[in-house]
Amino acid sequence: MGNLILPLKPTAFSDTCPGIDADVFNENGESIRNQVGELVIKKPWIGMTRRFF
């Protein structure tokens, strides 16, 4: 989510949002760090939209 205190980075979020269980996975379904992958929202949160595109 956006944060008014932290600077915005192109194509990135500036801070975490409380209540979101998100992770990044590779093409084999393995959780990864510091690599390019697919953003996965693992659990819904209050106010979550029904779909993402």
PDBQT receptor file of N, H, CA, C and O in Angstrom, charges set to zero:
ATOM      1  N   MET A   1       0.839  -1.181   0.000  1.00  0.00    +0.000 N 
ATOM      2  CA  MET A   1       0.000   0.000   0.000  1.00  0.00    +0.000 C 
ATOM      3  C   MET A   1       0.875   1.233   0.000  1.00  0.00    +0.000 C 
ATOM      4  O   MET A   1       2.069   1.141   0.284  1.00  0.00    +0.000 OA
ATOM      5  N   GLY A   2       0.328   2.343  -0.302  1.00  0.00    +0.000 N 
ATOM      6  H   GLY A   2      -0.642   2.418  -0.533  1.00  0.00    +0.000 HD
ATOM      7  CA  GLY A   2       1.082   3.587  -0.275  1.00  0.00    +0.000 C 
ATOM      8  C   GLY A   2       1.288   4.089   1.144  1.00  0.00    +0.000 C 
ATOM      9  O   GLY A   2       0.496   3.804   2.042  1.00  0.00    +0.000 OA
ATOM     10  N   ASN A   3       2.345   4.826   1.327  1.00  0.00    +0.000 N 
ATOM     11  H   ASN A   3       2.988   5.057   0.597  1.00  0.00    +0.000 HD
ATOM     12  CA  ASN A   3       2.669   5.403   2.625  1.00  0.00    +0.000 C 
ATOM     13  C   ASN A   3       3.104   6.836   2.374  1.00  0.00    +0.000 C 
ATOM     14  O   ASN A   3       4.000   7.083   1.567  1.00  0.00    +0.000 OA
ATOM     15  N   LEU A   4       2.479   7.777   3.058  1.00  0.00    +0.000 N 
ATOM     16  H   LEU A   4       1.752   7.576   3.714  1.00  0.00    +0.000 HD
ATOM     17  CA  LEU A   4       2.772   9.189   2.826  1.00  0.00    +0.000 C 
ATOM     18  C   LEU A   4       4.171   9.600   3.268  1.00  0.00    +0.000 C 
ATOM     19  O   LEU A   4       4.690  10.618   2.809  1.00  0.00    +0.000 OA
ATOM     20  N   ILE A   5       4.785   8.822   4.152  1.00  0.00    +0.000 N 
ATOM     21  H   ILE A   5       4.364   7.996   4.525  1.00  0.00    +0.000 HD
ATOM     22  CA  ILE A   5       6.102   9.171   4.689  1.00  0.00    +0.000 C 
ATOM     23  C   ILE A   5       7.234   8.647   3.806  1.00  0.00    +0.000 C 
ATOM     24  O   ILE A   5       8.239   9.332   3.619  1.00  0.00    +0.000 OA
ATOM     25  N   LEU A   6       7.078   7.436   3.263  1.00  0.00    +0.000 N 
ATOM     26  H   LEU A   6       6.261   6.879   3.416  1.00  0.00    +0.000 HD
ATOM     27  CA  LEU A   6       8.130   6.814   2.466  1.00  0.00    +0.000 C 
ATOM     28  C   LEU A   6       8.041   7.250   1.007  1.00  0.00    +0.000 C 
ATOM     29  O   LEU A   6       6.945   7.508   0.512  1.00  0.00    +0.000 OA
ATOM     30  N   PRO A   7       9.170   7.337   0.313  1.00  0.00    +0.000 N 
ATOM     31  CA  PRO A   7       9.141   7.722  -1.104  1.00  0.00    +0.000 C 
ATOM     32  C   PRO A   7       8.527   6.619  -1.970  1.00  0.00    +0.000 C 
ATOM     33  O   PRO A   7       8.632   5.434  -1.655  1.00  0.00    +0.000 OA
ATOM     34  N   LEU A   8       7.885   7.033  -3.068  1.00  0.00    +0.000 N 
ATOM     35  H   LEU A   8       7.800   7.996  -3.324  1.00  0.00    +0.000 HD
ATOM     36  CA  LEU A   8       7.313   6.068  -4.009  1.00  0.00    +0.000 C 
ATOM     37  C   LEU A   8       8.385   5.588  -4.970  1.00  0.00    +0.000 C 
ATOM     38  O   LEU A   8       9.206   6.375  -5.442  1.00  0.00    +0.000 OA
ATOM     39  N   LYS A   9       8.374   4.297  -5.256  1.00  0.00    +0.000 N 
ATOM     40  H   LYS A   9       7.708   3.658  -4.873  1.00  0.00    +0.000 HD
ATOM     41  CA  LYS A   9       9.302   3.704  -6.214  1.00  0.00    +0.000 C 
ATOM     42  C   LYS A   9       8.501   3.255  -7.428  1.00  0.00    +0.000 C 
ATOM     43  O   LYS A   9       7.405   2.720  -7.263  1.00  0.00    +0.000 OA
ATOM     44  N   PRO A  10       9.005   3.453  -8.635  1.00  0.00    +0.000 N 
ATOM     45  CA  PRO A  10       8.281   3.000  -9.820  1.00  0.00    +0.000 C 
ATOM     46  C   PRO A  10       8.018   1.489  -9.762  1.00  0.00    +0.000 C 
ATOM     47  O   PRO A  10       8.912   0.711  -9.430  1.00  0.00    +0.000 OA
ATOM     48  N   THR A  11       6.805   1.090 -10.084  1.00  0.00    +0.000 N 
ATOM     49  H   THR A  11       6.079   1.723 -10.354  1.00  0.00    +0.000 HD
ATOM     50  CA  THR A  11       6.346  -0.306 -10.130  1.00  0.00    +0.000 C 
ATOM     51  C   THR A  11       6.526  -1.054  -8.817  1.00  0.00    +0.000 C 
ATOM     52  O   THR A  11       6.736  -2.267  -8.829  1.00  0.00    +0.000 OA
ATOM     53  N   ALA A  12       6.450  -0.361  -7.690  1.00  0.00    +0.000 N 
ATOM     54  H   ALA A  12       6.279   0.624  -7.680  1.00  0.00    +0.000 HD
ATOM     55  CA  ALA A  12       6.621  -1.022  -6.394  1.00  0.00    +0.000 C 
ATOM     56  C   ALA A  12       5.695  -0.395  -5.360  1.00  0.00    +0.000 C 
ATOM     57  O   ALA A  12       5.266   0.750  -5.505  1.00  0.00    +0.000 OA
ATOM     58  N   PHE A  13       5.398  -1.150  -4.327  1.00  0.00    +0.000 N 
ATOM     59  H   PHE A  13       5.747  -2.079  -4.208  1.00  0.00    +0.000 HD
ATOM     60  CA  PHE A  13       4.666  -0.627  -3.184  1.00  0.00    +0.000 C 
ATOM     61  C   PHE A  13       5.668  -0.056  -2.193  1.00  0.00    +0.000 C 
ATOM     62  O   PHE A  13       6.789  -0.555  -2.086  1.00  0.00    +0.000 OA
ATOM     63  N   SER A  14       5.277   0.978  -1.471  1.00  0.00    +0.000 N 
ATOM     64  H   SER A  14       4.367   1.382  -1.557  1.00  0.00    +0.000 HD
ATOM     65  CA  SER A  14       6.221   1.611  -0.552  1.00  0.00    +0.000 C 
ATOM     66  C   SER A  14       6.196   0.993   0.841  1.00  0.00    +0.000 C 
ATOM     67  O   SER A  14       7.145   1.174   1.603  1.00  0.00    +0.000 OA
ATOM     68  N   ASP A  15       5.141   0.274   1.191  1.00  0.00    +0.000 N 
ATOM     69  H   ASP A  15       4.370   0.128   0.572  1.00  0.00    +0.000 HD
ATOM     70  CA  ASP A  15       5.040  -0.278   2.541  1.00  0.00    +0.000 C 
ATOM     71  C   ASP A  15       4.054  -1.438   2.543  1.00  0.00    +0.000 C 
ATOM     72  O   ASP A  15       3.297  -1.625   1.590  1.00  0.00    +0.000 OA
ATOM     73  N   THR A  16       4.068  -2.205   3.610  1.00  0.00    +0.000 N 
ATOM     74  H   THR A  16       4.683  -2.053   4.384  1.00  0.00    +0.000 HD
ATOM     75  CA  THR A  16       3.134  -3.322   3.748  1.00  0.00    +0.000 C 
ATOM     76  C   THR A  16       1.774  -2.824   4.217  1.00  0.00    +0.000 C 
ATOM     77  O   THR A  16       1.657  -1.718   4.745  1.00  0.00    +0.000 OA
ATOM     78  N   CYS A  17       0.763  -3.634   4.023  1.00  0.00    +0.000 N 
ATOM     79  H   CYS A  17       0.859  -4.533   3.594  1.00  0.00    +0.000 HD
ATOM     80  CA  CYS A  17      -0.589  -3.322   4.477  1.00  0.00    +0.000 C 
ATOM     81  C   CYS A  17      -0.965  -4.347   5.537  1.00  0.00    +0.000 C 
ATOM     82  O   CYS A  17      -0.890  -5.547   5.274  1.00  0.00    +0.000 OA
ATOM     83  N   PRO A  18      -1.365  -3.914   6.723  1.00  0.00    +0.000 N 
ATOM     84  CA  PRO A  18      -1.713  -4.867   7.787  1.00  0.00    +0.000 C 
ATOM     85  C   PRO A  18      -2.825  -5.822   7.352  1.00  0.00    +0.000 C 
ATOM     86  O   PRO A  18      -3.804  -5.408   6.732  1.00  0.00    +0.000 OA
ATOM     87  N   GLY A  19      -2.664  -7.083   7.680  1.00  0.00    +0.000 N 
ATOM     88  H   GLY A  19      -1.868  -7.419   8.184  1.00  0.00    +0.000 HD
ATOM     89  CA  GLY A  19      -3.681  -8.083   7.405  1.00  0.00    +0.000 C 
ATOM     90  C   GLY A  19      -3.538  -8.807   6.087  1.00  0.00    +0.000 C 
ATOM     91  O   GLY A  19      -4.313  -9.724   5.818  1.00  0.00    +0.000 OA
ATOM     92  N   ILE A  20      -2.579  -8.437   5.249  1.00  0.00    +0.000 N 
ATOM     93  H   ILE A  20      -1.949  -7.691   5.467  1.00  0.00    +0.000 HD
ATOM     94  CA  ILE A  20      -2.405  -9.103   3.963  1.00  0.00    +0.000 C 
ATOM     95  C   ILE A  20      -1.339 -10.190   4.090  1.00  0.00    +0.000 C 
ATOM     96  O   ILE A  20      -0.231  -9.939   4.563  1.00  0.00    +0.000 OA
ATOM     97  N   ASP A  21      -1.692 -11.394   3.663  1.00  0.00    +0.000 N 
ATOM     98  H   ASP A  21      -2.592 -11.598   3.278  1.00  0.00    +0.000 HD
ATOM     99  CA  ASP A  21      -0.740 -12.505   3.642  1.00  0.00    +0.000 C 
ATOM    100  C   ASP A  21      -0.305 -12.709   2.199  1.00  0.00    +0.000 C 
ATOM    101  O   ASP A  21      -0.930 -13.464   1.453  1.00  0.00    +0.000 OA
ATOM    102  N   ALA A  22       0.772 -12.030   1.811  1.00  0.00    +0.000 N 
ATOM    103  H   ALA A  22       1.279 -11.417   2.417  1.00  0.00    +0.000 HD
ATOM    104  CA  ALA A  22       1.254 -12.073   0.428  1.00  0.00    +0.000 C 
ATOM    105  C   ALA A  22       2.633 -12.715   0.371  1.00  0.00    +0.000 C 
ATOM    106  O   ALA A  22       3.385 -12.691   1.344  1.00  0.00    +0.000 OA
ATOM    107  N   ASP A  23       2.951 -13.289  -0.781  1.00  0.00    +0.000 N 
ATOM    108  H   ASP A  23       2.340 -13.309  -1.572  1.00  0.00    +0.000 HD
ATOM    109  CA  ASP A  23       4.247 -13.921  -0.982  1.00  0.00    +0.000 C 
ATOM    110  C   ASP A  23       4.577 -13.859  -2.473  1.00  0.00    +0.000 C 
ATOM    111  O   ASP A  23       3.713 -13.544  -3.291  1.00  0.00    +0.000 OA
ATOM    112  N   VAL A  24       5.819 -14.158  -2.820  1.00  0.00    +0.000 N 
ATOM    113  H   VAL A  24       6.521 -14.414  -2.156  1.00  0.00    +0.000 HD
ATOM    114  CA  VAL A  24       6.244 -14.221  -4.211  1.00  0.00    +0.000 C 
ATOM    115  C   VAL A  24       6.697 -15.646  -4.491  1.00  0.00    +0.000 C 
ATOM    116  O   VAL A  24       7.482 -16.223  -3.738  1.00  0.00    +0.000 OA
ATOM    117  N   PHE A  25       6.181 -16.218  -5.610  1.00  0.00    +0.000 N 
ATOM    118  H   PHE A  25       5.543 -15.750  -6.222  1.00  0.00    +0.000 HD
ATOM    119  CA  PHE A  25       6.471 -17.597  -5.963  1.00  0.00    +0.000 C 
ATOM    120  C   PHE A  25       7.116 -17.669  -7.340  1.00  0.00    +0.000 C 
ATOM    121  O   PHE A  25       6.864 -16.826  -8.200  1.00  0.00    +0.000 OA
ATOM    122  N   ASN A  26       7.959 -18.693  -7.541  1.00  0.00    +0.000 N 
ATOM    123  H   ASN A  26       8.164 -19.378  -6.843  1.00  0.00    +0.000 HD
ATOM    124  CA  ASN A  26       8.536 -18.934  -8.863  1.00  0.00    +0.000 C 
ATOM    125  C   ASN A  26       7.607 -19.846  -9.659  1.00  0.00    +0.000 C 
ATOM    126  O   ASN A  26       6.531 -20.208  -9.182  1.00  0.00    +0.000 OA
ATOM    127  N   GLU A  27       8.021 -20.220 -10.876  1.00  0.00    +0.000 N 
ATOM    128  H   GLU A  27       8.895 -19.926 -11.263  1.00  0.00    +0.000 HD
ATOM    129  CA  GLU A  27       7.171 -21.035 -11.751  1.00  0.00    +0.000 C 
ATOM    130  C   GLU A  27       6.943 -22.452 -11.223  1.00  0.00    +0.000 C 
ATOM    131  O   GLU A  27       6.052 -23.150 -11.705  1.00  0.00    +0.000 OA
ATOM    132  N   ASN A  28       7.742 -22.890 -10.232  1.00  0.00    +0.000 N 
ATOM    133  H   ASN A  28       8.466 -22.322  -9.840  1.00  0.00    +0.000 HD
ATOM    134  CA  ASN A  28       7.573 -24.215  -9.631  1.00  0.00    +0.000 C 
ATOM    135  C   ASN A  28       6.718 -24.188  -8.372  1.00  0.00    +0.000 C 
ATOM    136  O   ASN A  28       6.553 -25.213  -7.711  1.00  0.00    +0.000 OA
ATOM    137  N   GLY A  29       6.167 -23.005  -8.032  1.00  0.00    +0.000 N 
ATOM    138  H   GLY A  29       6.301 -22.173  -8.569  1.00  0.00    +0.000 HD
ATOM    139  CA  GLY A  29       5.326 -22.886  -6.852  1.00  0.00    +0.000 C 
ATOM    140  C   GLY A  29       6.109 -22.775  -5.555  1.00  0.00    +0.000 C 
ATOM    141  O   GLY A  29       5.562 -23.013  -4.479  1.00  0.00    +0.000 OA
ATOM    142  N   GLU A  30       7.387 -22.416  -5.645  1.00  0.00    +0.000 N 
ATOM    143  H   GLU A  30       7.831 -22.223  -6.519  1.00  0.00    +0.000 HD
ATOM    144  CA  GLU A  30       8.230 -22.275  -4.461  1.00  0.00    +0.000 C 
ATOM    145  C   GLU A  30       8.333 -20.805  -4.066  1.00  0.00    +0.000 C 
ATOM    146  O   GLU A  30       8.490 -19.932  -4.919  1.00  0.00    +0.000 OA
ATOM    147  N   SER A  31       8.244 -20.547  -2.775  1.00  0.00    +0.000 N 
ATOM    148  H   SER A  31       8.116 -21.256  -2.082  1.00  0.00    +0.000 HD
ATOM    149  CA  SER A  31       8.390 -19.186  -2.266  1.00  0.00    +0.000 C 
ATOM    150  C   SER A  31       9.819 -18.705  -2.502  1.00  0.00    +0.000 C 
ATOM    151  O   SER A  31      10.770 -19.436  -2.229  1.00  0.00    +0.000 OA
ATOM    152  N   ILE A  32       9.978 -17.483  -3.007  1.00  0.00    +0.000 N 
ATOM    153  H   ILE A  32       9.205 -16.888  -3.229  1.00  0.00    +0.000 HD
ATOM    154  CA  ILE A  32      11.312 -16.965  -3.321  1.00  0.00    +0.000 C 
ATOM    155  C   ILE A  32      11.503 -15.584  -2.710  1.00  0.00    +0.000 C 
ATOM    156  O   ILE A  32      10.530 -14.909  -2.372  1.00  0.00    +0.000 OA
ATOM    157  N   ARG A  33      12.749 -15.167  -2.571  1.00  0.00    +0.000 N 
ATOM    158  H   ARG A  33      13.539 -15.714  -2.846  1.00  0.00    +0.000 HD
ATOM    159  CA  ARG A  33      13.116 -13.838  -2.063  1.00  0.00    +0.000 C 
ATOM    160  C   ARG A  33      14.167 -13.234  -2.984  1.00  0.00    +0.000 C 
ATOM    161  O   ARG A  33      15.023 -13.944  -3.511  1.00  0.00    +0.000 OA
ATOM    162  N   ASN A  34      14.097 -11.930  -3.174  1.00  0.00    +0.000 N 
ATOM    163  H   ASN A  34      13.401 -11.353  -2.746  1.00  0.00    +0.000 HD
ATOM    164  CA  ASN A  34      15.074 -11.173  -3.968  1.00  0.00    +0.000 C 
ATOM    165  C   ASN A  34      15.202 -11.688  -5.395  1.00  0.00    +0.000 C 
ATOM    166  O   ASN A  34      16.284 -11.656  -5.982  1.00  0.00    +0.000 OA
ATOM    167  N   GLN A  35      14.078 -12.166  -5.952  1.00  0.00    +0.000 N 
ATOM    168  H   GLN A  35      13.200 -12.191  -5.475  1.00  0.00    +0.000 HD
ATOM    169  CA  GLN A  35      14.022 -12.634  -7.334  1.00  0.00    +0.000 C 
ATOM    170  C   GLN A  35      12.704 -12.177  -7.944  1.00  0.00    +0.000 C 
ATOM    171  O   GLN A  35      11.779 -11.795  -7.227  1.00  0.00    +0.000 OA
ATOM    172  N   VAL A  36      12.624 -12.216  -9.249  1.00  0.00    +0.000 N 
ATOM    173  H   VAL A  36      13.376 -12.525  -9.832  1.00  0.00    +0.000 HD
ATOM    174  CA  VAL A  36      11.379 -11.892  -9.935  1.00  0.00    +0.000 C 
ATOM    175  C   VAL A  36      10.484 -13.116  -9.924  1.00  0.00    +0.000 C 
ATOM    176  O   VAL A  36      10.939 -14.225 -10.204  1.00  0.00    +0.000 OA
ATOM    177  N   GLY A  37       9.201 -12.920  -9.598  1.00  0.00    +0.000 N 
ATOM    178  H   GLY A  37       8.831 -12.019  -9.371  1.00  0.00    +0.000 HD
ATOM    179  CA  GLY A  37       8.250 -14.022  -9.572  1.00  0.00    +0.000 C 
ATOM    180  C   GLY A  37       6.832 -13.489  -9.631  1.00  0.00    +0.000 C 
ATOM    181  O   GLY A  37       6.599 -12.344 -10.019  1.00  0.00    +0.000 OA
ATOM    182  N   GLU A  38       5.899 -14.326  -9.244  1.00  0.00    +0.000 N 
ATOM    183  H   GLU A  38       6.088 -15.256  -8.929  1.00  0.00    +0.000 HD
ATOM    184  CA  GLU A  38       4.486 -13.973  -9.253  1.00  0.00    +0.000 C 
ATOM    185  C   GLU A  38       4.040 -13.610  -7.843  1.00  0.00    +0.000 C 
ATOM    186  O   GLU A  38       4.294 -14.348  -6.890  1.00  0.00    +0.000 OA
ATOM    187  N   LEU A  39       3.367 -12.457  -7.719  1.00  0.00    +0.000 N 
ATOM    188  H   LEU A  39       3.160 -11.858  -8.492  1.00  0.00    +0.000 HD
ATOM    189  CA  LEU A  39       2.808 -12.043  -6.437  1.00  0.00    +0.000 C 
ATOM    190  C   LEU A  39       1.565 -12.864  -6.163  1.00  0.00    +0.000 C 
ATOM    191  O   LEU A  39       0.670 -12.937  -7.005  1.00  0.00    +0.000 OA
ATOM    192  N   VAL A  40       1.499 -13.483  -4.991  1.00  0.00    +0.000 N 
ATOM    193  H   VAL A  40       2.226 -13.424  -4.307  1.00  0.00    +0.000 HD
ATOM    194  CA  VAL A  40       0.362 -14.322  -4.607  1.00  0.00    +0.000 C 
ATOM    195  C   VAL A  40      -0.209 -13.794  -3.303  1.00  0.00    +0.000 C 
ATOM    196  O   VAL A  40       0.509 -13.644  -2.315  1.00  0.00    +0.000 OA
ATOM    197  N   ILE A  41      -1.508 -13.511  -3.308  1.00  0.00    +0.000 N 
ATOM    198  H   ILE A  41      -2.091 -13.633  -4.111  1.00  0.00    +0.000 HD
ATOM    199  CA  ILE A  41      -2.219 -13.144  -2.091  1.00  0.00    +0.000 C 
ATOM    200  C   ILE A  41      -2.768 -14.455  -1.534  1.00  0.00    +0.000 C 
ATOM    201  O   ILE A  41      -3.659 -15.059  -2.130  1.00  0.00    +0.000 OA
ATOM    202  N   LYS A  42      -2.235 -14.897  -0.386  1.00  0.00    +0.000 N 
ATOM    203  H   LYS A  42      -1.511 -14.405   0.098  1.00  0.00    +0.000 HD
ATOM    204  CA  LYS A  42      -2.556 -16.229   0.126  1.00  0.00    +0.000 C 
ATOM    205  C   LYS A  42      -3.837 -16.278   0.939  1.00  0.00    +0.000 C 
ATOM    206  O   LYS A  42      -4.449 -17.341   1.041  1.00  0.00    +0.000 OA
ATOM    207  N   LYS A  43      -4.268 -15.154   1.525  1.00  0.00    +0.000 N 
ATOM    208  H   LYS A  43      -3.771 -14.290   1.441  1.00  0.00    +0.000 HD
ATOM    209  CA  LYS A  43      -5.509 -15.111   2.300  1.00  0.00    +0.000 C 
ATOM    210  C   LYS A  43      -6.214 -13.788   2.026  1.00  0.00    +0.000 C 
ATOM    211  O   LYS A  43      -5.553 -12.768   1.834  1.00  0.00    +0.000 OA
ATOM    212  N   PRO A  44      -7.540 -13.788   2.006  1.00  0.00    +0.000 N 
ATOM    213  CA  PRO A  44      -8.252 -12.527   1.809  1.00  0.00    +0.000 C 
ATOM    214  C   PRO A  44      -8.124 -11.636   3.047  1.00  0.00    +0.000 C 
ATOM    215  O   PRO A  44      -7.848 -12.112   4.149  1.00  0.00    +0.000 OA
ATOM    216  N   TRP A  45      -8.331 -10.343   2.841  1.00  0.00    +0.000 N 
ATOM    217  H   TRP A  45      -8.555  -9.957   1.946  1.00  0.00    +0.000 HD
ATOM    218  CA  TRP A  45      -8.317  -9.419   3.963  1.00  0.00    +0.000 C 
ATOM    219  C   TRP A  45      -9.567  -8.554   3.895  1.00  0.00    +0.000 C 
ATOM    220  O   TRP A  45     -10.233  -8.508   2.861  1.00  0.00    +0.000 OA
ATOM    221  N   ILE A  46      -9.884  -7.880   4.970  1.00  0.00    +0.000 N 
ATOM    222  H   ILE A  46      -9.343  -7.918   5.810  1.00  0.00    +0.000 HD
ATOM    223  CA  ILE A  46     -11.068  -7.036   5.031  1.00  0.00    +0.000 C 
ATOM    224  C   ILE A  46     -10.949  -5.940   3.972  1.00  0.00    +0.000 C 
ATOM    225  O   ILE A  46      -9.935  -5.244   3.917  1.00  0.00    +0.000 OA
ATOM    226  N   GLY A  47     -11.946  -5.784   3.155  1.00  0.00    +0.000 N 
ATOM    227  H   GLY A  47     -12.769  -6.350   3.199  1.00  0.00    +0.000 HD
ATOM    228  CA  GLY A  47     -11.953  -4.761   2.120  1.00  0.00    +0.000 C 
ATOM    229  C   GLY A  47     -11.272  -5.180   0.837  1.00  0.00    +0.000 C 
ATOM    230  O   GLY A  47     -11.112  -4.360  -0.067  1.00  0.00    +0.000 OA
ATOM    231  N   MET A  48     -10.866  -6.441   0.731  1.00  0.00    +0.000 N 
ATOM    232  H   MET A  48     -10.997  -7.107   1.465  1.00  0.00    +0.000 HD
ATOM    233  CA  MET A  48     -10.202  -6.916  -0.488  1.00  0.00    +0.000 C 
ATOM    234  C   MET A  48     -11.175  -6.918  -1.659  1.00  0.00    +0.000 C 
ATOM    235  O   MET A  48     -12.339  -7.284  -1.502  1.00  0.00    +0.000 OA
ATOM    236  N   THR A  49     -10.699  -6.509  -2.836  1.00  0.00    +0.000 N 
ATOM    237  H   THR A  49      -9.753  -6.212  -2.964  1.00  0.00    +0.000 HD
ATOM    238  CA  THR A  49     -11.546  -6.575  -4.019  1.00  0.00    +0.000 C 
ATOM    239  C   THR A  49     -11.784  -8.027  -4.412  1.00  0.00    +0.000 C 
ATOM    240  O   THR A  49     -11.035  -8.915  -4.005  1.00  0.00    +0.000 OA
ATOM    241  N   ARG A  50     -12.798  -8.262  -5.181  1.00  0.00    +0.000 N 
ATOM    242  H   ARG A  50     -13.407  -7.541  -5.511  1.00  0.00    +0.000 HD
ATOM    243  CA  ARG A  50     -13.125  -9.641  -5.574  1.00  0.00    +0.000 C 
ATOM    244  C   ARG A  50     -12.121 -10.211  -6.562  1.00  0.00    +0.000 C 
ATOM    245  O   ARG A  50     -11.881 -11.419  -6.572  1.00  0.00    +0.000 OA
ATOM    246  N   ARG A  51     -11.529  -9.353  -7.397  1.00  0.00    +0.000 N 
ATOM    247  H   ARG A  51     -11.724  -8.372  -7.388  1.00  0.00    +0.000 HD
ATOM    248  CA  ARG A  51     -10.587  -9.826  -8.419  1.00  0.00    +0.000 C 
ATOM    249  C   ARG A  51      -9.469  -8.832  -8.602  1.00  0.00    +0.000 C 
ATOM    250  O   ARG A  51      -9.630  -7.639  -8.347  1.00  0.00    +0.000 OA
ATOM    251  N   PHE A  52      -8.329  -9.335  -9.046  1.00  0.00    +0.000 N 
ATOM    252  H   PHE A  52      -8.199 -10.305  -9.252  1.00  0.00    +0.000 HD
ATOM    253  CA  PHE A  52      -7.207  -8.516  -9.467  1.00  0.00    +0.000 C 
ATOM    254  C   PHE A  52      -6.925  -8.845 -10.909  1.00  0.00    +0.000 C 
ATOM    255  O   PHE A  52      -7.115  -9.982 -11.340  1.00  0.00    +0.000 OA
ATOM    256  N   PHE A  53      -6.474  -7.864 -11.658  1.00  0.00    +0.000 N 
ATOM    257  H   PHE A  53      -6.320  -6.940 -11.307  1.00  0.00    +0.000 HD
ATOM    258  CA  PHE A  53      -6.099  -8.118 -13.041  1.00  0.00    +0.000 C 
ATOM    259  C   PHE A  53      -4.627  -7.890 -13.186  1.00  0.00    +0.000 C 
ATOM    260  O   PHE A  53      -4.083  -8.047 -14.278  1.00  0.00    +0.000 OA
TER     261      PHE A  53
